[in-house]
Amino acid sequence: MRNADDHSISLKERARKREAIGLAPQRPTAKAVLYSPPDPKRRGLLWLPAVLVLAVIATGWMIWQASIVTDAPSAARAFSPAPDERLIVRDDFIEPHFPLPIRSNAEYALAFLGDLYQIQIERPGALAWAPLSQLDLGAYRLETDLRLASRQEFVWGFGGLIARFQNDENFYLFVIDNHGQYQIQLIRSGVWRAIQPWTPTTALTDNRQNLLAVVDDGATLRFLINASQVDAVTDPQLPTGDVGLIVGARSQGKAKGLFDWVALYETRLAE
């Protein structure tokens, strides 16, 4: 079992990795203080300063949380579940729930980076996806927090979600890029068809970190960016299937997508 010092070092290392890629050192929901059992030999009047310190921390925490809600861009917040939705699972990748693949070759690399899941594309024009292995989904909403790397070598990258995944030749993809656009594709029997070609949208944030969601009620696929619906497919051509994450690159360069978390909600079936 790790001791408190080891855990503290792990938290600092995780924070350093997040800051190195431009993210906040901790998620808004992360614990800011490590609690450990008190030493019986040091009890007594020590409880008073401890209470004061905790009060200061709690006050600062509430102020910080309020500032996040009021001042941060929409990508810093999760969508609010609808009254008829129920959270199935949210995976923050600290102790991963979904069996996301870890592998690499000359074209791509899929791996966990601290408490993030990263898909990096090494060859221009290549794509890689990571199914969540959720084969018994009914009506659902899938959402994730995605940050696309914006350095010159990655500027032509894109990333997002896949839905109704049957196999590598049959699925839908919903992706955004570094140029304020989104796209929806249907891959059926290995043939790619643009349901919605690259289209500009004001729903995307300027900092390239965005919340993406797909809602599938059995009859319609709805696609959302930062809680705003940008498109829909009213007559899906594939049966219900798996869901997952995807990153790709156009022919001009490479790509890197960092997923901060992914969540699944149960929602209402279409009547």
C-alpha positions as CSV (number, residue, x, y, z in Angstrom):
1,M,0.0,0.0,0.0
2,R,1.3,3.5,-0.8
3,N,2.0,5.8,2.0
4,A,0.9,9.5,2.1
5,D,4.2,10.8,0.8
6,D,4.0,8.5,-2.2
7,H,0.5,9.6,-2.9
8,S,1.4,13.2,-2.6
9,I,4.3,12.7,-5.1
10,S,1.8,11.0,-7.5
11,L,-0.6,13.9,-7.3
12,K,2.2,16.4,-7.9
13,E,3.4,14.5,-10.9
14,R,-0.1,14.2,-12.3
15,A,-0.6,18.0,-11.9
16,R,2.8,18.7,-13.6
17,K,1.8,16.6,-16.6
18,R,-1.6,18.4,-16.9
19,E,0.0,21.8,-16.7
20,A,2.6,20.8,-19.3
21,I,-0.2,20.3,-21.9
22,G,-2.1,23.4,-20.9
23,L,-4.7,22.0,-18.6
24,A,-5.5,23.0,-15.0
25,P,-3.3,21.1,-12.5
26,Q,-6.5,19.5,-11.1
27,R,-10.0,18.9,-12.3
28,P,-12.6,21.0,-10.5
29,T,-13.8,17.8,-8.8
30,A,-10.4,16.7,-7.7
31,K,-9.6,16.6,-4.0
32,A,-7.3,19.4,-3.1
33,V,-6.2,18.0,0.3
34,L,-4.8,14.6,1.2
35,Y,-6.4,13.4,4.5
36,S,-4.6,10.9,6.7
37,P,-5.3,9.6,10.2
38,P,-4.1,11.9,13.0
39,D,-1.1,11.0,15.2
40,P,-2.5,10.2,18.7
41,K,0.6,11.8,20.3
42,R,-0.1,15.2,18.7
43,R,-3.7,15.6,19.7
44,G,-5.0,18.3,22.0
45,L,-4.9,21.9,21.1
46,L,-3.6,21.1,17.6
47,W,-7.2,20.6,16.5
48,L,-7.9,24.4,16.6
49,P,-5.4,25.5,13.9
50,A,-6.5,22.5,11.9
51,V,-10.1,23.6,12.0
52,L,-9.0,27.1,11.0
53,V,-6.9,25.8,8.1
54,L,-9.8,23.7,6.8
55,A,-12.2,26.6,7.1
56,V,-9.9,28.7,4.9
57,I,-9.5,25.9,2.4
58,A,-13.2,25.4,2.2
59,T,-13.9,29.1,1.7
60,G,-11.3,29.3,-1.0
61,W,-12.7,26.2,-2.6
62,M,-16.2,27.6,-2.7
63,I,-14.9,30.9,-4.2
64,W,-12.9,29.0,-6.8
65,Q,-15.8,26.8,-7.7
66,A,-18.0,29.9,-8.1
67,S,-15.5,31.5,-10.4
68,I,-15.4,28.3,-12.5
69,V,-19.1,28.4,-13.0
70,T,-19.4,32.0,-13.8
71,D,-16.2,32.9,-15.6
72,A,-14.7,29.7,-17.2
73,P,-15.5,28.8,-20.9
74,S,-18.2,26.2,-21.4
75,A,-15.6,23.5,-22.0
76,A,-14.7,23.6,-18.4
77,R,-18.1,22.4,-17.3
78,A,-20.0,19.2,-17.8
79,F,-23.4,19.2,-19.5
80,S,-26.4,19.3,-17.1
81,P,-28.3,16.0,-17.3
82,A,-31.9,16.3,-18.5
83,P,-34.6,15.3,-16.0
84,D,-35.1,12.0,-17.8
85,E,-31.4,11.1,-17.9
86,R,-29.5,8.9,-15.5
87,L,-25.7,8.7,-15.2
88,I,-24.5,5.2,-16.0
89,V,-20.7,5.8,-15.6
90,R,-18.2,8.6,-15.7
91,D,-14.6,7.6,-16.3
92,D,-11.9,10.2,-15.3
93,F,-9.1,7.8,-16.3
94,I,-7.5,7.9,-12.9
95,E,-8.6,4.3,-12.3
96,P,-9.9,3.6,-15.8
97,H,-13.4,2.0,-16.1
98,F,-13.6,1.5,-19.8
99,P,-11.2,-1.1,-21.4
100,L,-9.7,1.5,-23.8
101,P,-6.9,0.1,-26.0
102,I,-3.2,0.8,-25.4
103,R,-1.2,0.2,-28.5
104,S,1.0,1.9,-31.1
105,N,2.5,1.4,-34.5
106,A,3.9,3.6,-37.3
107,E,0.6,5.4,-37.8
108,Y,-0.7,6.0,-34.3
109,A,-0.3,5.6,-30.6
110,L,-3.1,5.1,-28.0
111,A,-2.1,5.4,-24.4
112,F,-3.0,6.9,-21.0
113,L,-1.1,10.0,-20.1
114,G,-1.5,10.6,-16.4
115,D,-5.2,11.0,-15.9
116,L,-5.9,11.6,-19.6
117,Y,-6.4,9.3,-22.6
118,Q,-4.3,10.3,-25.6
119,I,-4.7,9.4,-29.3
120,Q,-1.7,10.6,-31.4
121,I,-1.6,10.3,-35.1
122,E,1.9,10.0,-36.6
123,R,1.1,9.7,-40.3
124,P,-0.7,12.4,-42.2
125,G,-4.1,11.2,-43.3
126,A,-4.4,8.4,-40.7
127,L,-7.1,7.8,-38.1
128,A,-7.4,5.8,-34.9
129,W,-10.4,5.0,-32.7
130,A,-10.9,3.5,-29.3
131,P,-14.3,1.8,-28.7
132,L,-15.6,1.7,-25.2
133,S,-16.9,-1.9,-25.5
134,Q,-20.5,-1.0,-24.6
135,L,-22.5,-3.4,-26.6
136,D,-25.8,-3.4,-24.7
137,L,-26.6,0.3,-24.8
138,G,-30.2,1.3,-25.2
139,A,-31.0,5.0,-25.5
140,Y,-27.9,7.0,-24.3
141,R,-26.0,10.2,-24.3
142,L,-22.2,9.9,-24.6
143,E,-20.1,12.9,-23.8
144,T,-16.4,13.7,-23.5
145,D,-14.0,16.6,-22.8
146,L,-11.6,16.9,-25.7
147,R,-8.5,19.0,-26.2
148,L,-6.8,19.1,-29.6
149,A,-3.1,19.9,-29.7
150,S,-2.6,23.1,-31.7
151,R,1.2,23.2,-32.4
152,Q,2.0,23.6,-36.1
153,E,2.6,19.9,-36.6
154,F,-0.8,19.1,-35.2
155,V,-2.9,22.0,-36.5
156,W,-4.6,19.8,-39.1
157,G,-5.8,17.3,-36.6
158,F,-9.4,16.5,-35.7
159,G,-11.1,14.4,-33.0
160,G,-14.4,13.4,-31.4
161,L,-16.8,10.5,-31.0
162,I,-17.9,7.4,-32.8
163,A,-21.5,6.0,-32.5
164,R,-23.4,2.9,-33.7
165,F,-20.0,1.2,-34.1
166,Q,-20.4,-2.4,-35.6
167,N,-16.8,-2.9,-36.7
168,D,-14.0,-1.0,-38.4
169,E,-16.1,-0.7,-41.6
170,N,-19.5,0.3,-40.1
171,F,-20.0,3.3,-37.8
172,Y,-20.8,7.0,-37.5
173,L,-18.2,9.6,-36.5
174,F,-18.7,13.1,-35.2
175,V,-15.5,15.2,-35.1
176,I,-14.2,18.8,-34.7
177,D,-11.0,20.4,-35.9
178,N,-8.6,23.2,-35.0
179,H,-10.3,25.6,-37.4
180,G,-13.7,26.0,-35.8
181,Q,-15.5,23.3,-37.8
182,Y,-17.3,20.0,-37.3
183,Q,-18.1,17.1,-39.6
184,I,-20.3,14.0,-39.5
185,Q,-19.5,10.9,-41.5
186,L,-21.2,7.5,-42.1
187,I,-18.8,4.6,-42.8
188,R,-20.9,1.7,-44.2
189,S,-19.4,-1.4,-45.6
190,G,-16.1,0.4,-45.7
191,V,-17.4,3.3,-47.9
192,W,-17.1,6.8,-46.4
193,R,-20.0,9.2,-46.9
194,A,-20.1,12.8,-45.6
195,I,-23.5,13.3,-43.8
196,Q,-22.3,16.8,-43.0
197,P,-19.1,18.1,-44.6
198,W,-16.7,20.4,-42.7
199,T,-19.0,23.2,-41.5
200,P,-18.0,26.2,-39.4
201,T,-19.8,26.6,-36.0
202,T,-19.7,29.2,-33.3
203,A,-20.4,26.5,-30.7
204,L,-16.6,25.7,-30.5
205,T,-14.4,27.5,-28.0
206,D,-11.2,29.4,-29.0
207,N,-9.0,27.4,-26.6
208,R,-9.5,24.1,-28.5
209,Q,-10.9,22.3,-25.4
210,N,-14.5,21.4,-25.9
211,L,-17.3,19.2,-24.6
212,L,-18.7,16.9,-27.3
213,A,-21.8,14.7,-27.0
214,V,-23.9,12.2,-29.1
215,V,-27.4,11.5,-28.0
216,D,-29.0,8.3,-29.5
217,D,-32.7,7.7,-28.6
218,G,-33.1,4.8,-31.0
219,A,-34.6,6.9,-33.8
220,T,-32.3,10.0,-34.1
221,L,-28.7,10.8,-33.5
222,R,-28.1,14.3,-32.1
223,F,-24.7,15.9,-32.0
224,L,-23.8,18.6,-29.5
225,I,-20.8,20.9,-28.9
226,N,-20.6,22.7,-25.5
227,A,-24.3,21.9,-24.8
228,S,-25.5,23.3,-28.2
229,Q,-27.0,20.9,-30.7
230,V,-25.3,21.5,-34.1
231,D,-26.8,18.7,-36.1
232,A,-28.8,15.5,-36.2
233,V,-29.3,12.3,-38.2
234,T,-33.0,11.5,-38.3
235,D,-32.8,8.2,-40.1
236,P,-29.7,6.2,-38.9
237,Q,-28.6,3.7,-41.5
238,L,-26.8,1.4,-38.9
239,P,-28.3,-0.5,-36.0
240,T,-27.5,0.2,-32.4
241,G,-23.8,-0.5,-31.6
242,D,-20.8,0.5,-29.6
243,V,-19.5,4.0,-28.9
244,G,-16.0,5.4,-28.6
245,L,-13.3,8.1,-29.1
246,I,-11.6,9.0,-32.4
247,V,-8.7,11.2,-33.6
248,G,-7.4,11.7,-37.1
249,A,-5.2,13.9,-39.3
250,R,-5.7,15.4,-42.7
251,S,-3.1,14.9,-45.3
252,Q,-1.2,18.1,-44.3
253,G,0.0,16.9,-40.9
254,K,-0.3,14.9,-37.7
255,A,-2.7,15.0,-34.8
256,K,-3.0,14.7,-31.1
257,G,-6.2,14.5,-29.0
258,L,-6.3,14.5,-25.2
259,F,-9.6,13.2,-23.6
260,D,-10.0,14.4,-20.0
261,W,-13.0,12.2,-19.2
262,V,-15.9,10.3,-20.8
263,A,-19.4,9.8,-19.5
264,L,-22.4,7.7,-20.4
265,Y,-26.0,8.6,-19.5
266,E,-29.1,6.5,-20.0
267,T,-31.8,8.6,-21.7
268,R,-35.4,8.0,-22.9
269,L,-36.2,5.9,-26.0
270,A,-38.0,7.6,-28.8
271,E,-41.7,6.9,-28.8
